[in-house]
Amino acid sequence: MDLSGATILVTGGTGSFGNAFARRVTRDWPDAVVRVYSRDELKQSEMLSRFGDGQLRYLIGDVRDRARMTRAAEGADVVIHAAAMKQVPACEYNPFEAVRTNVLGAQHVIDAAIDAGVGKVVALSTDKAVNPVNLYGATKLCAEKIVVQGNAYASHSKTRLSCVRYGNVVGSRGSVVPVFRQQASEGRLTITDERMTRFWITLEQAVDLVLFALENMVGGEVFIPKIPSMRVVDLADAMAPGLPREIIGIRPGEKLHELLLTVDESRHAVDSDGVYVVLPEHPWWDDHPRWLDGKPLDDGFVYSSDRNEWWLTPGELTAMLP
């Protein structure tokens, strides 16, 4: 995807993804502008010290604020929606707040993009949105549905909207890596269940996926990368070999294994260019030529972290750690 001269609005732009995306844009497209939209002035000031203000514009705002979102989207060519409440316990304890940010916030982003005539919108989703067992996953599932169906509301405009859905990000805030590092310094690791598996993706791969979506989207797709699985015990071996461990049991709202693609979704998904693409099932979606060459998935195909064909060894995990 060529972003030369583009104006890109990134909601939640001070997060892990926003920082990685800003690094990529400032490296590869020196004439592009990134609008960093977030409600955290401290993190914005930290980004300013790292990136300066040459290509980045820093906008204080909340996706809950429809009027502010509309103003932020004016003149943008692309919107990447990365803002969300992501911590499972925080969402469980503050359910109304999670809905306001993750569900209503997604609606505000879509409405603002359509009203401003933004060309392309890509929203970031998560494996926890697939067959959700916690409120975070449920709100992200709602957000996916809102984004996909947003194309019907945008039918009179040039705006097109799609999602990317991926697994745990190596070393991001909220991942297990910082937790294990802290515990390793204290001499003991806690593991919820030794059977637990997770999908694993780097921030750079997440940026690559978003750029792929921007390049190839027609509107309404959910793009799912082919990424490796890892066993939590292998991660523990990689980060703290030989360190004592305590098994504490799975926490409320947590899965033993994660899903990225269900058997029901696989019936209307294709394998294309190293990603799975879930195609929408709505009247406004016709036979779009871009995806006619995609390979249909086998009947009953499920993409889950425990049934994945690609597994990371402890050595590979060590090499991926930031």
C-alpha positions as CSV (number, residue, x, y, z in Angstrom):
1,M,0.0,0.0,0.0
2,D,1.4,3.4,-1.0
3,L,0.6,6.0,1.5
4,S,2.6,8.8,-0.1
5,G,1.0,12.1,0.5
6,A,-1.9,10.5,2.5
7,T,-3.4,11.8,5.7
8,I,-4.1,9.0,8.1
9,L,-6.1,9.2,11.3
10,V,-5.2,6.6,13.9
11,T,-7.6,6.3,16.8
12,G,-5.9,5.0,19.9
13,G,-2.8,6.3,18.2
14,T,-0.6,6.3,21.4
15,G,-1.0,2.6,21.9
16,S,1.5,-0.2,20.9
17,F,0.1,-0.5,17.4
18,G,-0.1,3.3,16.9
19,N,3.6,3.7,17.8
20,A,4.6,0.8,15.4
21,F,2.5,2.3,12.6
22,A,4.0,5.7,13.2
23,R,7.5,4.3,12.9
24,R,6.6,2.6,9.6
25,V,5.0,5.7,8.1
26,T,7.8,8.0,9.1
27,R,10.3,5.5,7.7
28,D,8.7,4.7,4.4
29,W,6.5,7.7,3.5
30,P,8.1,11.0,4.5
31,D,5.3,13.0,2.9
32,A,2.5,11.3,4.7
33,V,0.7,12.8,7.8
34,V,-0.4,10.7,10.8
35,R,-3.1,12.2,13.1
36,V,-2.6,10.6,16.5
37,Y,-6.0,10.6,18.2
38,S,-6.2,9.6,21.8
39,R,-7.3,10.9,25.2
40,D,-3.9,10.5,26.9
41,E,-1.9,13.7,26.8
42,L,1.1,12.2,28.6
43,K,1.5,9.4,26.0
44,Q,1.1,12.0,23.3
45,S,3.9,14.1,24.8
46,E,6.1,11.0,24.9
47,M,5.4,10.3,21.2
48,L,6.2,13.9,20.5
49,S,9.6,13.5,22.1
50,R,10.2,10.3,20.0
51,F,8.8,11.3,16.6
52,G,8.6,15.1,16.7
53,D,5.8,16.9,15.0
54,G,7.1,16.8,11.4
55,Q,4.7,14.1,10.2
56,L,2.6,13.5,13.2
57,R,-0.3,15.6,14.4
58,Y,-1.5,15.1,18.0
59,L,-5.2,15.3,18.6
60,I,-6.7,14.9,22.1
61,G,-10.1,13.2,21.9
62,D,-12.2,10.2,22.7
63,V,-14.0,7.9,20.3
64,R,-17.0,8.3,22.6
65,D,-17.2,11.9,21.4
66,R,-19.0,11.9,18.1
67,A,-18.5,15.6,17.4
68,R,-14.7,15.4,18.1
69,M,-14.4,12.3,15.9
70,T,-16.1,14.1,13.0
71,R,-13.7,17.0,13.3
72,A,-10.7,14.7,13.5
73,A,-11.7,12.8,10.4
74,E,-12.1,15.9,8.2
75,G,-9.7,15.7,5.3
76,A,-8.4,12.3,6.2
77,D,-7.8,9.7,3.4
78,V,-7.6,6.7,5.7
79,V,-8.8,5.9,9.2
80,I,-7.3,3.1,11.3
81,H,-9.4,2.4,14.3
82,A,-7.2,1.0,17.1
83,A,-8.8,2.6,20.1
84,A,-10.4,0.2,22.6
85,M,-10.6,-0.9,26.2
86,K,-8.5,-4.1,26.0
87,Q,-8.0,-5.4,29.5
88,V,-10.4,-8.3,30.2
89,P,-10.7,-7.7,33.9
90,A,-11.3,-3.9,33.4
91,C,-14.1,-4.6,30.9
92,E,-15.7,-7.2,33.2
93,Y,-15.7,-4.7,36.1
94,N,-16.8,-1.7,34.1
95,P,-19.1,-3.2,31.5
96,F,-21.0,0.0,30.5
97,E,-17.6,1.8,29.9
98,A,-16.5,-1.1,27.7
99,V,-19.6,-0.8,25.6
100,R,-19.3,2.9,25.3
101,T,-15.7,2.7,24.1
102,N,-15.7,-0.5,22.0
103,V,-19.2,-0.5,20.6
104,L,-20.5,3.1,20.5
105,G,-16.9,4.2,19.8
106,A,-16.8,2.1,16.6
107,Q,-20.1,3.5,15.5
108,H,-18.8,7.1,16.0
109,V,-15.7,6.3,13.9
110,I,-17.8,4.9,11.1
111,D,-20.3,7.8,11.1
112,A,-17.5,10.3,11.2
113,A,-15.6,8.6,8.3
114,I,-18.7,8.5,6.1
115,D,-19.6,12.1,6.9
116,A,-16.1,13.2,6.1
117,G,-15.8,11.2,2.9
118,V,-12.8,9.1,4.1
119,G,-11.8,6.6,1.5
120,K,-10.9,3.6,3.6
121,V,-11.4,2.5,7.2
122,V,-9.7,-0.5,8.8
123,A,-10.6,-1.5,12.3
124,L,-8.5,-3.7,14.5
125,S,-10.1,-6.7,16.1
126,T,-9.0,-9.7,18.1
127,D,-9.2,-13.5,18.4
128,K,-11.2,-12.9,21.5
129,A,-14.1,-11.6,19.4
130,V,-14.5,-15.2,18.0
131,N,-17.0,-17.2,20.1
132,P,-16.5,-14.7,22.9
133,V,-16.5,-15.8,26.6
134,N,-15.9,-12.3,28.1
135,L,-17.2,-8.8,27.7
136,Y,-14.1,-7.6,25.9
137,G,-14.6,-10.2,23.2
138,A,-18.3,-9.6,23.0
139,T,-17.8,-5.8,22.5
140,K,-15.2,-6.5,19.8
141,L,-17.5,-8.9,18.1
142,C,-20.2,-6.1,18.0
143,A,-17.6,-3.7,16.7
144,E,-16.7,-6.1,13.8
145,K,-20.4,-6.4,12.9
146,I,-20.8,-2.6,13.0
147,V,-17.8,-2.1,10.7
148,V,-18.8,-4.7,8.2
149,Q,-22.4,-3.6,8.0
150,G,-21.2,0.0,7.9
151,N,-20.6,-0.5,4.2
152,A,-24.4,-0.5,3.7
153,Y,-24.7,2.9,5.4
154,A,-21.8,4.1,3.2
155,S,-23.2,2.9,-0.1
156,H,-23.9,6.4,-1.2
157,S,-20.3,7.5,-0.6
158,K,-16.8,6.5,-1.4
159,T,-16.1,5.2,2.1
160,R,-15.3,1.5,2.4
161,L,-14.7,-0.3,5.7
162,S,-13.0,-3.6,6.7
163,C,-11.5,-5.3,9.7
164,V,-8.3,-7.1,10.6
165,R,-8.4,-9.8,13.3
166,Y,-5.3,-11.2,14.9
167,G,-4.0,-12.8,18.1
168,N,-1.8,-11.8,21.0
169,V,0.9,-9.2,20.1
170,V,4.4,-10.0,21.3
171,G,5.5,-7.6,24.0
172,S,2.5,-5.2,23.7
173,R,1.0,-3.6,26.8
174,G,-1.2,-6.1,28.4
175,S,0.5,-9.2,27.0
176,V,2.0,-11.9,29.1
177,V,5.6,-10.9,28.2
178,P,5.9,-7.9,30.5
179,V,4.2,-10.0,33.3
180,F,6.7,-12.8,32.9
181,R,9.6,-10.4,32.8
182,Q,8.5,-8.8,36.1
183,Q,8.0,-12.2,37.7
184,A,11.3,-13.5,36.4
185,S,13.0,-10.7,38.3
186,E,11.2,-11.9,41.4
187,G,12.2,-15.5,41.0
188,R,8.8,-17.2,40.3
189,L,6.4,-17.5,37.3
190,T,2.6,-18.0,37.6
191,I,1.0,-20.0,34.8
192,T,-2.8,-20.3,34.6
193,D,-2.8,-23.7,32.8
194,E,0.1,-25.7,31.3
195,R,-2.1,-26.7,28.3
196,M,-2.8,-23.1,27.3
197,T,-2.0,-22.1,23.7
198,R,-2.2,-18.7,22.0
199,F,-1.7,-17.2,18.5
200,W,1.4,-15.0,18.4
201,I,2.1,-12.0,16.1
202,T,4.6,-9.2,16.2
203,L,3.7,-5.5,16.0
204,E,5.5,-5.3,12.6
205,Q,3.4,-8.2,11.3
206,A,0.2,-6.4,12.6
207,V,1.2,-3.3,10.7
208,D,1.9,-5.4,7.6
209,L,-1.6,-6.9,7.9
210,V,-3.3,-3.4,8.1
211,L,-1.3,-2.3,5.0
212,F,-2.4,-5.5,3.2
213,A,-6.0,-4.8,4.1
214,L,-5.8,-1.2,2.9
215,E,-4.3,-2.3,-0.4
216,N,-6.7,-5.1,-1.1
217,M,-10.0,-4.3,0.6
218,V,-13.3,-4.0,-1.3
219,G,-15.3,-3.2,1.8
220,G,-16.8,-5.7,4.3
221,E,-13.9,-8.2,4.6
222,V,-12.3,-9.5,7.8
223,F,-8.7,-10.2,7.2
224,I,-7.0,-12.9,9.3
225,P,-3.3,-13.6,9.1
226,K,-1.7,-17.0,9.0
227,I,0.4,-16.8,12.2
228,P,2.1,-19.3,14.5
229,S,0.8,-20.7,17.8
230,M,2.8,-20.9,20.9
231,R,2.4,-22.8,24.2
232,V,2.6,-20.7,27.3
233,V,4.9,-23.2,28.9
234,D,7.3,-22.8,25.9
235,L,7.2,-19.0,26.4
236,A,8.1,-19.6,30.1
237,D,11.0,-21.8,29.1
238,A,12.2,-19.2,26.6
239,M,12.0,-16.3,29.1
240,A,13.0,-17.9,32.4
241,P,14.4,-21.4,31.9
242,G,14.5,-23.4,35.1
243,L,12.6,-20.9,37.2
244,P,10.0,-22.2,39.6
245,R,6.4,-22.0,38.4
246,E,3.0,-21.9,40.2
247,I,-0.1,-23.1,38.4
248,I,-2.9,-20.7,39.4
249,G,-5.8,-21.9,37.2
250,I,-7.6,-20.2,34.4
251,R,-9.0,-16.8,35.3
252,P,-12.7,-15.7,34.7
253,G,-13.3,-14.9,31.1
254,E,-10.2,-16.7,29.8
255,K,-10.0,-19.5,27.2
256,L,-7.7,-22.4,27.2
257,H,-7.2,-22.0,23.4
258,E,-8.1,-19.1,21.0
259,L,-10.0,-19.1,17.8
260,L,-9.4,-16.9,14.8
261,L,-11.8,-18.5,12.3
262,T,-14.9,-20.6,13.1
263,V,-16.4,-23.4,11.1
264,D,-19.4,-21.2,10.3
265,E,-17.2,-18.4,9.1
266,S,-15.0,-20.7,7.0
267,R,-18.0,-21.5,4.8
268,H,-17.8,-17.9,3.4
269,A,-14.1,-17.4,3.7
270,V,-11.2,-17.8,1.2
271,D,-7.5,-18.4,1.4
272,S,-5.8,-15.6,-0.4
273,D,-2.2,-14.3,-0.5
274,G,-1.2,-15.7,2.9
275,V,-4.3,-14.6,4.7
276,Y,-7.8,-15.9,5.3
277,V,-10.5,-13.5,4.2
278,V,-14.0,-13.7,5.7
279,L,-16.4,-12.3,3.1
280,P,-19.6,-10.6,4.2
281,E,-23.0,-12.3,3.9
282,H,-25.1,-9.3,3.1
283,P,-27.3,-8.2,0.1
284,W,-25.0,-5.4,-0.8
285,W,-22.1,-7.8,-1.4
286,D,-21.9,-9.0,-4.9
287,D,-19.4,-11.3,-6.6
288,H,-16.4,-9.0,-6.2
289,P,-13.7,-10.1,-8.7
290,R,-10.9,-9.4,-6.3
291,W,-11.8,-12.5,-4.2
292,L,-13.0,-14.9,-6.9
293,D,-9.5,-16.3,-7.3
294,G,-9.3,-17.1,-3.5
295,K,-9.3,-20.8,-2.6
296,P,-12.4,-21.9,-0.7
297,L,-11.7,-23.5,2.7
298,D,-12.3,-27.1,3.4
299,D,-15.6,-28.1,4.8
300,G,-15.4,-27.9,8.6
301,F,-12.2,-25.9,8.6
302,V,-11.4,-24.2,12.0
303,Y,-8.4,-22.0,12.7
304,S,-7.7,-22.4,16.4
305,S,-4.4,-22.0,18.4
306,D,-4.4,-25.6,19.5
307,R,-5.0,-27.1,16.0
308,N,-2.6,-24.8,14.1
309,E,0.0,-26.4,11.9
310,W,2.6,-23.7,12.7
311,W,4.2,-23.8,16.1
312,L,7.0,-21.7,17.6
313,T,9.8,-23.4,19.5
314,P,11.3,-21.8,22.6
315,G,14.2,-20.6,20.5
316,E,12.0,-18.9,18.0
317,L,10.0,-17.3,20.8
318,T,13.2,-15.9,22.2
319,A,14.1,-14.4,18.9
320,M,10.7,-12.7,18.6
321,L,10.8,-11.0,22.0
322,P,11.3,-7.3,21.9
